[in-house]
Every structure is written in structure tokens, then in C-alpha cells.
């Protein structure tokens, strides 16, 4: 079933600098660089890749195993005693899924069932495979549990706070506990619930709670500029930040020299203000 390790994903702070290091210092052959992703040949046989990225929607580190057909394994999951966290999802050159073996080990798998349709003129894959499903606001976040719209809207109504008011507050924890209480394992993560909330808001199905009750704290202009610098291109992707490793790192870096630390929620409120 598992043919080989197909690719290893690593998040880096700067793609250009990381490409120079892995290519020029460590000597890995650069296969392709596209957007915020770069791919290297990791083995002499060129059958395993190292993928460097700066995408906050992709995991900081992940190992994907190549299989012949993810959808076929999904159809035979009971026979193979595999637990799928969700049905297979389309990615750049095939399908991917997250599974558990009978011993509760988590494995990331993908296939190349769509590869023939998207090759370039020399017969090699025309795009970098980052194992990221296309087209959604939070496209790279693993969806383990389908959203229960009615239950999530009810929990949102009960806390009576706008979405921007919620990240890293007791109100979000109240919403989260109420929403996942009756769900079986695996329960959605906080980031998944946040993603679901934002997708419902984008679809116009969340009730209106008026203006956000919390306000960003007043900080010096140089602090705002420092936060802009730390955000970089992510300033235009603010809704993807809460409950991610990227945001945790951002808060720590912003507070590192501050005598009086600013809470994650208030850092989020500053980010929301800067992104407008």
C-alpha cells in the first residue's frame, strides 16, 4: 500500500533565503519554485522531495506517503482496518487523506491519479505538489469533521460576540465547548472551528452581533510598524492566523522585548486593525 515517502514539508521564514541555503549550502537540486513553495530532489533516485514553504495554511512539518489510489483505499477502509479522518480531498496532482492505522498511528497519504493531465512540455509535473486542496478560504487546513452548521450558529448566537471578538477569549472557549460537546472523536480543533465560523460568515449565514466589543490597545507607531514587518505578506491573510503555529510565533516575537506583554487576543485585534 505505502510505496515510499513522497515528500516532506517544512515551513521556513523566508523562501528565497531557504532556497539559497538548501540549494547552495546543502547541495540539494532545486526541482521547482512556484509562489510560496519550492521543491527539491531529496534522493538520488529523485523519487522523494523536500518541499519548503511559507504558507500559513500548510503544516510546519509533515511527511506524506505515496500510494496508488487514495480513493480506492477509502472504499476499502473497513477491509484494511484504516480510519479516515475525512473523505479523500483533491490536491494538485491527485488526492490526499489523513488516516490512522489499527495502532492509532497517524499517516498522511497522497496519490498521483491526476498527474497525467497536468504535465508540462518535458513530461515532468507542471506544478509543485504541496498537498493543499484548492479553492477554499482555509484551503490547507485539514478538515477532520464536517461542519454542523445549525449547532455552530446556535453556539455563536449564545455567546453574542462578533467573530473578530472571539479569538483567544473565554467567549470562544464557551462556544467551542458547547459546539463539540456532543461530537464523537475526533473532535474538530479550535482552528477548524474558527475556519468554519469564517466560512459561515463569508456565506452570510451567521447572525449579526453589531460592532466588536473589544478594541485594539493603543501602541506606539513603531510597534505597529514592527508588527507589520513581522506579518509580511500575511497581513492580507489575517483570518487565517488565529489558532495557528504562525500566530503563536508572531505573538512571541512581538512580545519578546516588551516589559508588559500583550495577550494573544489583543495582538489579534491589532492585526485586525492593521489589515483593514
C-alpha positions as a Markdown table, in Angstrom:
| # | Residue | x | y | z |
|---|---|---|---|---|
| 1 | Unk | 0.0 | 0.0 | 0.0 |
| 2 | Unk | 2.7 | 2.5 | 1.0 |
| 3 | Unk | 5.0 | 2.8 | -2.0 |
| 4 | Unk | 7.5 | 5.3 | -0.5 |
| 5 | Unk | 8.0 | 8.6 | 1.3 |
| 6 | Unk | 6.8 | 11.0 | -1.4 |
| 7 | Unk | 7.6 | 14.4 | 0.2 |
| 8 | Unk | 8.5 | 16.1 | 3.4 |
| 9 | Unk | 7.1 | 19.6 | 4.0 |
| 10 | Unk | 8.9 | 22.2 | 6.1 |
| 11 | Unk | 7.8 | 25.8 | 6.8 |
| 12 | Unk | 10.5 | 28.4 | 6.6 |
| 13 | Unk | 10.5 | 32.1 | 7.5 |
| 14 | Unk | 11.8 | 33.3 | 4.1 |
| 15 | Unk | 11.5 | 31.1 | 0.9 |
| 16 | Unk | 14.3 | 32.9 | -1.1 |
| 17 | Unk | 16.8 | 32.6 | 1.8 |
| 18 | Unk | 15.8 | 29.0 | 2.5 |
| 19 | Unk | 16.1 | 28.1 | -1.2 |
| 20 | Unk | 19.6 | 29.5 | -1.4 |
| 21 | Unk | 20.6 | 27.6 | 1.8 |
| 22 | Unk | 19.3 | 24.2 | 0.8 |
| 23 | Unk | 20.5 | 24.6 | -2.8 |
| 24 | Unk | 23.8 | 26.3 | -2.4 |
| 25 | Unk | 25.0 | 25.2 | 1.0 |
| 26 | Unk | 23.4 | 21.8 | 1.5 |
| 27 | Unk | 23.6 | 21.0 | -2.2 |
| 28 | Unk | 20.0 | 19.8 | -2.9 |
| 29 | Unk | 18.9 | 20.0 | -6.6 |
| 30 | Unk | 16.1 | 22.6 | -6.9 |
| 31 | Unk | 13.2 | 21.0 | -8.8 |
| 32 | Unk | 10.8 | 23.9 | -9.0 |
| 33 | Unk | 9.9 | 27.1 | -7.2 |
| 34 | Unk | 6.3 | 28.4 | -7.5 |
| 35 | Unk | 4.7 | 31.2 | -5.4 |
| 36 | Unk | 5.4 | 30.4 | -1.7 |
| 37 | Unk | 6.5 | 26.8 | -2.3 |
| 38 | Unk | 9.8 | 25.3 | -3.5 |
| 39 | Unk | 10.6 | 21.7 | -4.2 |
| 40 | Unk | 13.9 | 19.9 | -4.1 |
| 41 | Unk | 15.0 | 16.4 | -5.0 |
| 42 | Unk | 15.9 | 14.7 | -1.7 |
| 43 | Unk | 17.2 | 11.3 | -3.0 |
| 44 | Unk | 19.5 | 10.3 | -5.9 |
| 45 | Unk | 16.6 | 8.4 | -7.4 |
| 46 | Unk | 14.6 | 11.7 | -7.5 |
| 47 | Unk | 11.6 | 9.9 | -6.0 |
| 48 | Unk | 11.3 | 11.8 | -2.8 |
| 49 | Unk | 11.0 | 15.6 | -2.5 |
| 50 | Unk | 11.7 | 18.2 | 0.2 |
| 51 | Unk | 9.1 | 21.0 | -0.1 |
| 52 | Unk | 9.9 | 24.3 | 1.6 |
| 53 | Unk | 7.0 | 26.8 | 2.0 |
| 54 | Unk | 5.9 | 30.0 | 3.7 |
| 55 | Unk | 2.2 | 29.2 | 3.6 |
| 56 | Unk | 0.4 | 29.6 | 7.0 |
| 57 | Unk | -2.3 | 27.1 | 5.8 |
| 58 | Unk | 0.2 | 24.3 | 5.4 |
| 59 | Unk | 1.7 | 22.3 | 8.3 |
| 60 | Unk | 5.0 | 23.4 | 9.7 |
| 61 | Unk | 6.3 | 19.9 | 9.2 |
| 62 | Unk | 4.7 | 16.9 | 7.5 |
| 63 | Unk | 5.6 | 13.6 | 5.8 |
| 64 | Unk | 3.4 | 12.3 | 3.0 |
| 65 | Unk | 3.5 | 8.7 | 1.8 |
| 66 | Unk | 2.7 | 7.9 | -1.8 |
| 67 | Unk | 0.0 | 5.3 | -2.5 |
| 68 | Unk | -1.5 | 4.1 | -5.8 |
| 69 | Unk | -5.0 | 5.4 | -5.2 |
| 70 | Unk | -6.3 | 7.2 | -2.1 |
| 71 | Unk | -9.9 | 6.8 | -3.1 |
| 72 | Unk | -9.6 | 3.1 | -3.6 |
| 73 | Unk | -8.1 | 2.8 | -0.1 |
| 74 | Unk | -11.1 | 4.8 | 1.2 |
| 75 | Unk | -13.5 | 2.4 | -0.4 |
| 76 | Unk | -11.6 | -0.5 | 1.2 |
| 77 | Unk | -11.0 | 1.2 | 4.6 |
| 78 | Unk | -13.0 | -1.4 | 6.6 |
| 79 | Unk | -11.2 | -4.3 | 4.9 |
| 80 | Unk | -7.8 | -2.6 | 5.5 |
| 81 | Unk | -8.8 | -1.5 | 9.1 |
| 82 | Unk | -7.9 | 2.1 | 8.3 |
| 83 | Unk | -9.6 | 5.1 | 9.9 |
| 84 | Unk | -10.0 | 8.1 | 7.6 |
| 85 | Unk | -10.4 | 11.5 | 9.3 |
| 86 | Unk | -12.4 | 12.7 | 6.3 |
| 87 | Unk | -13.0 | 11.5 | 2.7 |
| 88 | Unk | -10.2 | 12.0 | 0.2 |
| 89 | Unk | -9.6 | 15.6 | -0.9 |
| 90 | Unk | -8.3 | 16.7 | -4.3 |
| 91 | Unk | -4.9 | 18.3 | -4.4 |
| 92 | Unk | -2.6 | 19.4 | -7.3 |
| 93 | Unk | -1.8 | 16.1 | -8.8 |
| 94 | Unk | -4.3 | 13.6 | -7.3 |
| 95 | Unk | -5.9 | 13.1 | -3.9 |
| 96 | Unk | -4.8 | 13.1 | -0.3 |
| 97 | Unk | -6.1 | 12.0 | 3.1 |
| 98 | Unk | -5.2 | 11.6 | 6.7 |
| 99 | Unk | -5.6 | 8.1 | 8.1 |
| 100 | Unk | -4.9 | 6.1 | 11.3 |
| 101 | Unk | -3.7 | 2.5 | 11.3 |
| 102 | Unk | -5.0 | -0.1 | 13.8 |
| 103 | Unk | -2.4 | 1.1 | 16.2 |
| 104 | Unk | -3.6 | 4.7 | 16.2 |
| 105 | Unk | -0.6 | 6.0 | 14.2 |
| 106 | Unk | -1.5 | 9.0 | 12.0 |
| 107 | Unk | -0.3 | 8.8 | 8.4 |
| 108 | Unk | -0.6 | 11.3 | 5.6 |
| 109 | Unk | -1.1 | 9.8 | 2.2 |
| 110 | Unk | -1.5 | 11.1 | -1.4 |
| 111 | Unk | -1.6 | 9.7 | -4.9 |
| 112 | Unk | -0.8 | 10.9 | -8.5 |
| 113 | Unk | -4.1 | 9.8 | -10.1 |
| 114 | Unk | -4.5 | 13.2 | -11.8 |
| 115 | Unk | -0.8 | 13.7 | -12.8 |
| 116 | Unk | -1.1 | 12.8 | -16.5 |
| 117 | Unk | -3.5 | 15.7 | -17.1 |
| 118 | Unk | -1.2 | 18.4 | -15.9 |
| 119 | Unk | 2.3 | 17.7 | -17.1 |
| 120 | Unk | 4.5 | 20.3 | -18.8 |
| 121 | Unk | 6.2 | 20.0 | -22.2 |
| 122 | Unk | 9.1 | 17.9 | -20.9 |
| 123 | Unk | 6.8 | 15.4 | -19.2 |
| 124 | Unk | 7.5 | 16.4 | -15.6 |
| 125 | Unk | 4.9 | 17.7 | -13.2 |
| 126 | Unk | 3.9 | 21.2 | -14.2 |
| 127 | Unk | 3.2 | 22.4 | -10.6 |
| 128 | Unk | 4.6 | 21.8 | -7.2 |
| 129 | Unk | 2.6 | 19.4 | -5.1 |
| 130 | Unk | 2.0 | 20.9 | -1.7 |
| 131 | Unk | -0.8 | 18.5 | -0.7 |
| 132 | Unk | -3.1 | 21.5 | -0.4 |
| 133 | Unk | -6.8 | 21.3 | -1.5 |
| 134 | Unk | -7.7 | 24.1 | -3.9 |
| 135 | Unk | -10.3 | 26.8 | -3.6 |
| 136 | Unk | -11.3 | 27.4 | 0.0 |
| 137 | Unk | -10.7 | 30.3 | 2.3 |
| 138 | Unk | -8.7 | 28.0 | 4.6 |
| 139 | Unk | -7.7 | 25.5 | 1.9 |
| 140 | Unk | -4.8 | 23.9 | 3.6 |
| 141 | Unk | -6.4 | 23.2 | 6.9 |
| 142 | Unk | -7.2 | 19.5 | 7.4 |
| 143 | Unk | -11.0 | 19.1 | 7.8 |
| 144 | Unk | -11.5 | 16.1 | 10.0 |
| 145 | Unk | -15.1 | 16.7 | 11.0 |
| 146 | Unk | -17.7 | 18.2 | 8.7 |
| 147 | Unk | -19.2 | 21.4 | 10.0 |
| 148 | Unk | -22.6 | 21.2 | 11.8 |
| 149 | Unk | -24.0 | 24.5 | 10.7 |
| 150 | Unk | -27.1 | 24.6 | 12.9 |
| 151 | Unk | -25.1 | 23.7 | 16.1 |
| 152 | Unk | -22.3 | 26.2 | 15.4 |
| 153 | Unk | -24.7 | 29.0 | 14.6 |
| 154 | Unk | -26.6 | 28.3 | 17.8 |
| 155 | Unk | -23.4 | 28.4 | 19.8 |
| 156 | Unk | -22.4 | 31.6 | 18.1 |
| 157 | Unk | -25.8 | 33.1 | 18.9 |
| 158 | Unk | -25.4 | 32.2 | 22.6 |
| 159 | Unk | -22.0 | 33.9 | 23.1 |
| 160 | Unk | -23.4 | 37.0 | 21.3 |
| 161 | Unk | -20.0 | 38.3 | 20.2 |
| 162 | Unk | -18.8 | 39.1 | 16.7 |
| 163 | Unk | -16.3 | 36.8 | 15.1 |
| 164 | Unk | -13.5 | 39.4 | 15.5 |
| 165 | Unk | -14.2 | 39.5 | 19.2 |
| 166 | Unk | -13.7 | 35.8 | 19.7 |
| 167 | Unk | -10.1 | 34.5 | 19.1 |
| 168 | Unk | -8.2 | 33.7 | 22.3 |
| 169 | Unk | -11.1 | 34.7 | 24.7 |
| 170 | Unk | -13.3 | 32.9 | 27.2 |
| 171 | Unk | -16.2 | 33.5 | 24.9 |
| 172 | Unk | -14.5 | 31.4 | 22.2 |
| 173 | Unk | -13.8 | 28.7 | 24.7 |
| 174 | Unk | -17.5 | 28.7 | 25.7 |
| 175 | Unk | -18.6 | 28.5 | 22.0 |
| 176 | Unk | -16.0 | 25.7 | 21.4 |
| 177 | Unk | -17.1 | 23.6 | 24.3 |
| 178 | Unk | -20.8 | 23.9 | 23.5 |
| 179 | Unk | -20.2 | 23.1 | 19.9 |
| 180 | Unk | -18.0 | 20.0 | 20.3 |
| 181 | Unk | -19.7 | 18.6 | 23.5 |
| 182 | Unk | -21.9 | 16.1 | 21.7 |
| 183 | Unk | -19.4 | 15.2 | 18.9 |
| 184 | Unk | -17.7 | 11.9 | 18.8 |
| 185 | Unk | -13.9 | 11.6 | 18.4 |
| 186 | Unk | -12.1 | 13.0 | 16.6 |
| 187 | Unk | -13.5 | 16.4 | 17.6 |
| 188 | Unk | -12.6 | 19.4 | 15.5 |
| 189 | Unk | -9.7 | 21.6 | 16.6 |
| 190 | Unk | -10.1 | 25.2 | 17.6 |
| 191 | Unk | -8.6 | 26.2 | 14.3 |
| 192 | Unk | -11.1 | 24.1 | 12.4 |
| 193 | Unk | -14.0 | 25.7 | 14.4 |
| 194 | Unk | -12.6 | 29.1 | 13.7 |
| 195 | Unk | -12.3 | 28.2 | 10.0 |
| 196 | Unk | -15.9 | 27.0 | 10.0 |
| 197 | Unk | -17.1 | 30.2 | 11.6 |
| 198 | Unk | -15.3 | 32.4 | 9.0 |
| 199 | Unk | -16.7 | 30.3 | 6.1 |
| 200 | Unk | -20.2 | 30.7 | 7.6 |
| 201 | Unk | -19.7 | 34.4 | 7.9 |
| 202 | Unk | -18.4 | 34.6 | 4.3 |
| 203 | Unk | -21.6 | 32.8 | 3.2 |
| 204 | Unk | -23.7 | 35.3 | 5.1 |
| 205 | Unk | -25.3 | 32.7 | 7.4 |
| 206 | Unk | -24.0 | 34.0 | 10.8 |
| 207 | Unk | -26.4 | 36.3 | 12.8 |
| 208 | Unk | -25.3 | 39.9 | 13.1 |
| 209 | Unk | -23.9 | 40.9 | 16.5 |
| 210 | Unk | -23.1 | 44.5 | 15.6 |
| 211 | Unk | -19.6 | 46.0 | 16.2 |
| 212 | Unk | -16.8 | 44.2 | 18.0 |
| 213 | Unk | -16.9 | 45.0 | 21.8 |
| 214 | Unk | -13.2 | 44.7 | 22.2 |
| 215 | Unk | -10.8 | 47.3 | 20.9 |
| 216 | Unk | -7.2 | 47.1 | 19.8 |
| 217 | Unk | -4.9 | 48.5 | 22.5 |
| 218 | Unk | -3.0 | 51.7 | 21.8 |
| 219 | Unk | 0.6 | 51.0 | 20.9 |
| 220 | Unk | 3.4 | 53.3 | 19.6 |
| 221 | Unk | 3.6 | 53.8 | 15.9 |
| 222 | Unk | 6.9 | 51.9 | 15.8 |
| 223 | Unk | 5.2 | 48.9 | 17.5 |
| 224 | Unk | 2.6 | 48.9 | 14.8 |
| 225 | Unk | 5.3 | 49.1 | 12.1 |
| 226 | Unk | 7.2 | 46.2 | 13.8 |
| 227 | Unk | 4.0 | 44.1 | 13.8 |
| 228 | Unk | 3.5 | 45.0 | 10.1 |
| 229 | Unk | 7.1 | 43.8 | 9.4 |
| 230 | Unk | 6.5 | 40.6 | 11.3 |
| 231 | Unk | 3.3 | 39.9 | 9.4 |
| 232 | Unk | 4.9 | 40.5 | 6.0 |
| 233 | Unk | 2.6 | 39.1 | 3.3 |
| 234 | Unk | 0.4 | 37.6 | 6.0 |
| 235 | Unk | -1.1 | 41.0 | 6.7 |
| 236 | Unk | -3.6 | 40.3 | 3.9 |
| 237 | Unk | -4.4 | 36.8 | 5.3 |
| 238 | Unk | -5.4 | 37.9 | 8.8 |
| 239 | Unk | -8.3 | 35.5 | 9.1 |
| 240 | Unk | -6.0 | 32.5 | 8.6 |
| 241 | Unk | -3.8 | 33.4 | 11.6 |
| 242 | Unk | -5.8 | 32.5 | 14.8 |
| 243 | Unk | -5.0 | 29.2 | 16.4 |
| 244 | Unk | -2.1 | 28.5 | 14.1 |
| 245 | Unk | 1.6 | 28.0 | 14.8 |
| 246 | Unk | 2.3 | 31.1 | 12.7 |
| 247 | Unk | 0.2 | 33.3 | 15.0 |
| 248 | Unk | 1.8 | 31.8 | 18.2 |
| 249 | Unk | 5.2 | 32.6 | 16.8 |
| 250 | Unk | 4.0 | 36.1 | 15.8 |
| 251 | Unk | 2.8 | 36.9 | 19.4 |
| 252 | Unk | 6.0 | 35.6 | 20.9 |
| 253 | Unk | 8.2 | 37.7 | 18.6 |
| 254 | Unk | 6.1 | 40.8 | 19.0 |
| 255 | Unk | 6.3 | 40.5 | 22.8 |
| 256 | Unk | 9.9 | 39.4 | 23.1 |
| 257 | Unk | 11.3 | 42.8 | 24.1 |
| 258 | Unk | 8.2 | 44.2 | 25.8 |
| 259 | Unk | 8.2 | 44.7 | 29.5 |
| 260 | Unk | 4.4 | 44.5 | 29.5 |
| 261 | Unk | 3.3 | 41.6 | 27.3 |
| 262 | Unk | 0.2 | 41.9 | 25.1 |
| 263 | Unk | -2.3 | 39.0 | 25.2 |
| 264 | Unk | -2.9 | 36.9 | 22.0 |
| 265 | Unk | -6.4 | 38.3 | 21.7 |
| 266 | Unk | -5.2 | 41.9 | 21.8 |
| 267 | Unk | -2.4 | 41.2 | 19.3 |
| 268 | Unk | -5.1 | 39.7 | 17.1 |
| 269 | Unk | -7.2 | 42.9 | 17.5 |
| 270 | Unk | -4.1 | 45.0 | 16.4 |
| 271 | Unk | -3.6 | 42.7 | 13.4 |
| 272 | Unk | -7.3 | 43.1 | 12.5 |
| 273 | Unk | -6.9 | 46.8 | 12.6 |
| 274 | Unk | -3.7 | 46.9 | 10.5 |
| 275 | Unk | -5.3 | 44.6 | 7.9 |
| 276 | Unk | -8.2 | 46.9 | 7.2 |
